[in-house]
Amino acid sequence: MPTGIPTEYYKKIDKSVFYYGITITNKYVDTFIFDLPLTPGTSRPVALSWKNRKYSALLVYANRKDAAPVYQIRWDGNTELLLELKKEFIQSYLAIESKNHDARLEGKYFRTALSGGSQEVLIFRPIDQGNIELETFVKIETPYDNIFKRLVEENVFGWLSKNKHDYIITKTTKWFDIKELPQHENAAYVIYYLVDELNKEIYIGSASKRLGDRVVPGRHEIPGWSKFKYEIIHPNYHNVLQELEAHSIRAFAGFFMNNGKVPAYPVSEYKLVNKNWPRRK
């Protein structure tokens, strides 16, 4: 990198970090483009390395109405990174979402304005045109971090965000191995999916109070299940959990062999093994 160009960008955590990414101020643009500028409205992929993991993102030269284009690093499509940022900077996330919620109630637009003593900071360190290292610089610890992180993982605070407000499903997990079940047993109001890879079987169910009460190793309907995932239902729709379960079962039955005598267009050798089929209402 040429002499005189800063090698690190210290970003104070604000609302944009938890929603879409960051806008790079003009002073630091050359730090990130490595003499390979973009044309307005285009982008190129970059990898963000943080805590021994890599996350996909985009370096974007974004067009704006009535303003000059700006360079941004965007990760709004990377749900894993968004979740990890919320957990890492949990103090900022809760403070920002709380202020944002209060502003919406007053019909105002909230711009991040956290006080200096509560300002957390993330370092962006470009390595080359396709790789950027991230490092936590300032993180404010509280005695309640662990419980708040767990609540964020379960998307308990998801209703605060206007982007999630009207969604029936507030969180869809990735596929987990059966050995990871203990970390998810307390999830509530979920539709869950079990897969037996060896016998090519699928089972769908719901759990209102606790996932671990319904999903156990060796469950008799699908005793050989080895993978699972689940979806968390928005609190506004908890009263229709069983109807959502029924919809999921019937939707899957249209594509897999099944026990419900539902005509299927089988897309694989897998079979939906649910035996108790919810009635239509």
Contacts in CASP RR format, 6 or more apart in sequence:
PFRMAT RR
TARGET T0000
AUTHOR 0000-0000-0000
METHOD contacts of the structure
MODEL  1
MPTGIPTEYYKKIDKSVFYYGITITNKYVDTFIFDLPLTPGTSRPVALSW
KNRKYSALLVYANRKDAAPVYQIRWDGNTELLLELKKEFIQSYLAIESKN
HDARLEGKYFRTALSGGSQEVLIFRPIDQGNIELETFVKIETPYDNIFKR
LVEENVFGWLSKNKHDYIITKTTKWFDIKELPQHENAAYVIYYLVDELNK
EIYIGSASKRLGDRVVPGRHEIPGWSKFKYEIIHPNYHNVLQELEAHSIR
AFAGFFMNNGKVPAYPVSEYKLVNKNWPRRK
1 7 0 8 1.000
1 31 0 8 1.000
1 34 0 8 1.000
1 126 0 8 1.000
2 30 0 8 1.000
5 30 0 8 1.000
5 31 0 8 1.000
6 27 0 8 1.000
6 28 0 8 1.000
6 31 0 8 1.000
7 31 0 8 1.000
7 125 0 8 1.000
7 126 0 8 1.000
8 31 0 8 1.000
8 123 0 8 1.000
8 124 0 8 1.000
8 125 0 8 1.000
9 24 0 8 1.000
9 28 0 8 1.000
9 31 0 8 1.000
9 32 0 8 1.000
9 123 0 8 1.000
9 124 0 8 1.000
9 125 0 8 1.000
9 126 0 8 1.000
10 121 0 8 1.000
10 122 0 8 1.000
10 123 0 8 1.000
10 137 0 8 1.000
11 17 0 8 1.000
11 22 0 8 1.000
11 121 0 8 1.000
11 122 0 8 1.000
11 123 0 8 1.000
11 124 0 8 1.000
12 114 0 8 1.000
12 119 0 8 1.000
12 120 0 8 1.000
12 121 0 8 1.000
13 89 0 8 1.000
13 92 0 8 1.000
13 114 0 8 1.000
13 119 0 8 1.000
13 120 0 8 1.000
13 121 0 8 1.000
13 122 0 8 1.000
14 92 0 8 1.000
14 96 0 8 1.000
14 112 0 8 1.000
14 114 0 8 1.000
15 96 0 8 1.000
15 100 0 8 1.000
15 110 0 8 1.000
15 111 0 8 1.000
15 112 0 8 1.000
16 22 0 8 1.000
16 23 0 8 1.000
16 112 0 8 1.000
17 85 0 8 1.000
17 89 0 8 1.000
17 92 0 8 1.000
17 122 0 8 1.000
18 82 0 8 1.000
18 85 0 8 1.000
18 86 0 8 1.000
18 93 0 8 1.000
18 96 0 8 1.000
18 97 0 8 1.000
19 76 0 8 1.000
19 161 0 8 1.000
19 163 0 8 1.000
20 72 0 8 1.000
20 74 0 8 1.000
20 75 0 8 1.000
20 76 0 8 1.000
21 57 0 8 1.000
21 72 0 8 1.000
21 73 0 8 1.000
21 74 0 8 1.000
21 75 0 8 1.000
21 76 0 8 1.000
22 72 0 8 1.000
22 73 0 8 1.000
22 124 0 8 1.000
23 70 0 8 1.000
23 71 0 8 1.000
23 72 0 8 1.000
24 31 0 8 1.000
24 32 0 8 1.000
24 70 0 8 1.000
24 71 0 8 1.000
24 72 0 8 1.000
24 73 0 8 1.000
29 71 0 8 1.000
31 126 0 8 1.000
32 59 0 8 1.000
32 71 0 8 1.000
32 73 0 8 1.000
32 124 0 8 1.000
32 126 0 8 1.000
32 132 0 8 1.000
33 59 0 8 1.000
33 71 0 8 1.000
33 129 0 8 1.000
34 126 0 8 1.000
34 128 0 8 1.000
34 129 0 8 1.000
36 129 0 8 1.000
37 61 0 8 1.000
38 44 0 8 1.000
38 59 0 8 1.000
38 60 0 8 1.000
38 61 0 8 1.000
38 71 0 8 1.000
39 61 0 8 1.000
40 61 0 8 1.000
40 62 0 8 1.000
40 63 0 8 1.000
40 69 0 8 1.000
41 60 0 8 1.000
41 61 0 8 1.000
41 62 0 8 1.000
41 63 0 8 1.000
41 69 0 8 1.000
42 60 0 8 1.000
42 61 0 8 1.000
43 58 0 8 1.000
43 59 0 8 1.000
43 60 0 8 1.000
43 61 0 8 1.000
43 74 0 8 1.000
44 58 0 8 1.000
44 59 0 8 1.000
44 129 0 8 1.000
44 130 0 8 1.000
45 56 0 8 1.000
45 57 0 8 1.000
45 58 0 8 1.000
45 59 0 8 1.000
45 130 0 8 1.000
46 57 0 8 1.000
46 58 0 8 1.000
46 59 0 8 1.000
46 73 0 8 1.000
46 129 0 8 1.000
46 130 0 8 1.000
46 131 0 8 1.000
46 132 0 8 1.000
47 54 0 8 1.000
47 55 0 8 1.000
47 56 0 8 1.000
47 57 0 8 1.000
47 130 0 8 1.000
47 131 0 8 1.000
47 132 0 8 1.000
48 54 0 8 1.000
48 55 0 8 1.000
48 56 0 8 1.000
48 57 0 8 1.000
48 73 0 8 1.000
48 75 0 8 1.000
48 81 0 8 1.000
48 132 0 8 1.000
48 133 0 8 1.000
48 134 0 8 1.000
49 55 0 8 1.000
49 131 0 8 1.000
49 132 0 8 1.000
49 133 0 8 1.000
49 134 0 8 1.000
50 81 0 8 1.000
50 84 0 8 1.000
50 133 0 8 1.000
50 134 0 8 1.000
50 135 0 8 1.000
51 84 0 8 1.000
55 75 0 8 1.000
55 78 0 8 1.000
55 80 0 8 1.000
55 81 0 8 1.000
56 75 0 8 1.000
56 78 0 8 1.000
57 73 0 8 1.000
57 74 0 8 1.000
57 75 0 8 1.000
57 78 0 8 1.000
57 81 0 8 1.000
57 132 0 8 1.000
58 73 0 8 1.000
58 74 0 8 1.000
58 75 0 8 1.000
59 71 0 8 1.000
59 72 0 8 1.000
59 73 0 8 1.000
59 130 0 8 1.000
60 71 0 8 1.000
60 72 0 8 1.000
60 73 0 8 1.000
60 74 0 8 1.000
61 69 0 8 1.000
61 70 0 8 1.000
61 71 0 8 1.000
61 72 0 8 1.000
62 69 0 8 1.000
62 70 0 8 1.000
62 71 0 8 1.000
62 72 0 8 1.000
63 69 0 8 1.000
64 70 0 8 1.000
73 124 0 8 1.000
73 132 0 8 1.000
75 81 0 8 1.000
75 82 0 8 1.000
76 82 0 8 1.000
80 174 0 8 1.000
83 152 0 8 1.000
83 153 0 8 1.000
85 93 0 8 1.000
86 93 0 8 1.000
86 152 0 8 1.000
87 149 0 8 1.000
87 152 0 8 1.000
87 153 0 8 1.000
88 136 0 8 1.000
88 139 0 8 1.000
89 120 0 8 1.000
89 122 0 8 1.000
89 139 0 8 1.000
90 142 0 8 1.000
90 145 0 8 1.000
90 148 0 8 1.000
90 149 0 8 1.000
90 152 0 8 1.000
91 118 0 8 1.000
91 120 0 8 1.000
91 140 0 8 1.000
91 142 0 8 1.000
91 145 0 8 1.000
92 114 0 8 1.000
92 118 0 8 1.000
92 119 0 8 1.000
92 120 0 8 1.000
92 140 0 8 1.000
93 152 0 8 1.000
94 148 0 8 1.000
94 157 0 8 1.000
95 114 0 8 1.000
95 118 0 8 1.000
96 110 0 8 1.000
96 112 0 8 1.000
96 114 0 8 1.000
97 157 0 8 1.000
97 160 0 8 1.000
97 161 0 8 1.000
98 160 0 8 1.000
99 110 0 8 1.000
99 113 0 8 1.000
100 110 0 8 1.000
100 160 0 8 1.000
100 161 0 8 1.000
101 160 0 8 1.000
102 110 0 8 1.000
103 109 0 8 1.000
103 110 0 8 1.000
104 110 0 8 1.000
104 162 0 8 1.000
117 140 0 8 1.000
118 140 0 8 1.000
119 138 0 8 1.000
120 138 0 8 1.000
120 139 0 8 1.000
120 140 0 8 1.000
121 136 0 8 1.000
121 137 0 8 1.000
121 138 0 8 1.000
122 134 0 8 1.000
122 135 0 8 1.000
122 136 0 8 1.000
122 137 0 8 1.000
123 134 0 8 1.000
123 135 0 8 1.000
123 136 0 8 1.000
123 137 0 8 1.000
124 132 0 8 1.000
124 133 0 8 1.000
124 134 0 8 1.000
125 132 0 8 1.000
125 133 0 8 1.000
125 134 0 8 1.000
125 135 0 8 1.000
126 132 0 8 1.000
126 133 0 8 1.000
127 133 0 8 1.000
142 148 0 8 1.000
151 157 0 8 1.000
154 171 0 8 1.000
154 186 0 8 1.000
154 187 0 8 1.000
154 188 0 8 1.000
154 232 0 8 1.000
155 164 0 8 1.000
155 170 0 8 1.000
155 171 0 8 1.000
155 232 0 8 1.000
158 164 0 8 1.000
158 170 0 8 1.000
159 165 0 8 1.000
159 170 0 8 1.000
159 234 0 8 1.000
159 235 0 8 1.000
159 236 0 8 1.000
164 170 0 8 1.000
164 234 0 8 1.000
167 234 0 8 1.000
168 233 0 8 1.000
168 234 0 8 1.000
168 237 0 8 1.000
168 244 0 8 1.000
169 231 0 8 1.000
169 232 0 8 1.000
169 233 0 8 1.000
169 234 0 8 1.000
170 232 0 8 1.000
170 233 0 8 1.000
170 234 0 8 1.000
171 231 0 8 1.000
171 232 0 8 1.000
172 229 0 8 1.000
172 231 0 8 1.000
173 184 0 8 1.000
173 229 0 8 1.000
173 230 0 8 1.000
173 231 0 8 1.000
174 229 0 8 1.000
175 195 0 8 1.000
175 227 0 8 1.000
175 228 0 8 1.000
175 229 0 8 1.000
176 184 0 8 1.000
176 227 0 8 1.000
176 228 0 8 1.000
176 229 0 8 1.000
177 226 0 8 1.000
177 227 0 8 1.000
178 217 0 8 1.000
178 225 0 8 1.000
178 226 0 8 1.000
178 227 0 8 1.000
178 228 0 8 1.000
181 212 0 8 1.000
181 215 0 8 1.000
181 217 0 8 1.000
181 228 0 8 1.000
184 211 0 8 1.000
184 212 0 8 1.000
184 228 0 8 1.000
184 230 0 8 1.000
185 210 0 8 1.000
185 211 0 8 1.000
185 212 0 8 1.000
185 215 0 8 1.000
186 210 0 8 1.000
186 211 0 8 1.000
186 212 0 8 1.000
187 207 0 8 1.000
187 210 0 8 1.000
187 211 0 8 1.000
187 230 0 8 1.000
187 232 0 8 1.000
188 207 0 8 1.000
188 208 0 8 1.000
188 209 0 8 1.000
188 210 0 8 1.000
188 211 0 8 1.000
188 232 0 8 1.000
189 207 0 8 1.000
189 208 0 8 1.000
189 232 0 8 1.000
189 233 0 8 1.000
189 235 0 8 1.000
189 238 0 8 1.000
189 241 0 8 1.000
190 206 0 8 1.000
190 207 0 8 1.000
190 211 0 8 1.000
190 230 0 8 1.000
190 231 0 8 1.000
190 232 0 8 1.000
190 233 0 8 1.000
191 204 0 8 1.000
191 205 0 8 1.000
191 206 0 8 1.000
191 230 0 8 1.000
191 231 0 8 1.000
191 233 0 8 1.000
191 241 0 8 1.000
191 244 0 8 1.000
191 245 0 8 1.000
191 248 0 8 1.000
192 204 0 8 1.000
192 205 0 8 1.000
192 206 0 8 1.000
192 207 0 8 1.000
192 211 0 8 1.000
192 214 0 8 1.000
192 215 0 8 1.000
192 228 0 8 1.000
192 229 0 8 1.000
192 230 0 8 1.000
192 231 0 8 1.000
193 202 0 8 1.000
193 203 0 8 1.000
193 204 0 8 1.000
193 205 0 8 1.000
193 228 0 8 1.000
193 229 0 8 1.000
193 230 0 8 1.000
194 202 0 8 1.000
194 203 0 8 1.000
194 204 0 8 1.000
194 215 0 8 1.000
194 219 0 8 1.000
194 222 0 8 1.000
194 225 0 8 1.000
194 227 0 8 1.000
194 228 0 8 1.000
195 201 0 8 1.000
195 202 0 8 1.000
195 225 0 8 1.000
195 226 0 8 1.000
195 227 0 8 1.000
195 228 0 8 1.000
195 270 0 8 1.000
196 202 0 8 1.000
196 222 0 8 1.000
196 223 0 8 1.000
196 224 0 8 1.000
196 225 0 8 1.000
196 226 0 8 1.000
197 226 0 8 1.000
197 227 0 8 1.000
198 224 0 8 1.000
198 226 0 8 1.000
199 224 0 8 1.000
200 268 0 8 1.000
200 269 0 8 1.000
200 270 0 8 1.000
200 271 0 8 1.000
201 222 0 8 1.000
201 224 0 8 1.000
201 225 0 8 1.000
201 270 0 8 1.000
201 271 0 8 1.000
201 272 0 8 1.000
201 273 0 8 1.000
202 222 0 8 1.000
202 252 0 8 1.000
202 256 0 8 1.000
202 270 0 8 1.000
202 271 0 8 1.000
202 272 0 8 1.000
202 273 0 8 1.000
203 219 0 8 1.000
203 221 0 8 1.000
203 222 0 8 1.000
203 225 0 8 1.000
203 272 0 8 1.000
203 273 0 8 1.000
203 274 0 8 1.000
204 245 0 8 1.000
204 248 0 8 1.000
204 249 0 8 1.000
204 252 0 8 1.000
204 272 0 8 1.000
204 274 0 8 1.000
205 214 0 8 1.000
205 245 0 8 1.000
205 248 0 8 1.000
205 249 0 8 1.000
205 274 0 8 1.000
206 214 0 8 1.000
206 241 0 8 1.000
206 242 0 8 1.000
206 244 0 8 1.000
206 245 0 8 1.000
207 213 0 8 1.000
207 214 0 8 1.000
207 215 0 8 1.000
208 238 0 8 1.000
208 241 0 8 1.000
211 230 0 8 1.000
215 228 0 8 1.000
217 225 0 8 1.000
218 224 0 8 1.000
218 225 0 8 1.000
219 225 0 8 1.000
221 273 0 8 1.000
221 274 0 8 1.000
221 275 0 8 1.000
222 273 0 8 1.000
233 241 0 8 1.000
233 244 0 8 1.000
237 244 0 8 1.000
242 278 0 8 1.000
243 278 0 8 1.000
243 281 0 8 1.000
245 278 0 8 1.000
246 277 0 8 1.000
246 278 0 8 1.000
246 279 0 8 1.000
246 280 0 8 1.000
249 272 0 8 1.000
249 274 0 8 1.000
249 277 0 8 1.000
249 278 0 8 1.000
250 262 0 8 1.000
252 258 0 8 1.000
252 272 0 8 1.000
253 260 0 8 1.000
253 262 0 8 1.000
253 264 0 8 1.000
253 272 0 8 1.000
254 262 0 8 1.000
254 263 0 8 1.000
254 264 0 8 1.000
254 265 0 8 1.000
255 264 0 8 1.000
255 265 0 8 1.000
255 266 0 8 1.000
255 267 0 8 1.000
256 264 0 8 1.000
256 266 0 8 1.000
256 267 0 8 1.000
256 268 0 8 1.000
256 270 0 8 1.000
256 271 0 8 1.000
256 272 0 8 1.000
257 264 0 8 1.000
257 266 0 8 1.000
257 270 0 8 1.000
257 271 0 8 1.000
257 272 0 8 1.000
258 264 0 8 1.000
258 271 0 8 1.000
258 272 0 8 1.000
258 273 0 8 1.000
258 274 0 8 1.000
259 271 0 8 1.000
259 272 0 8 1.000
259 273 0 8 1.000
259 274 0 8 1.000
259 275 0 8 1.000
259 277 0 8 1.000
260 274 0 8 1.000
260 277 0 8 1.000
END
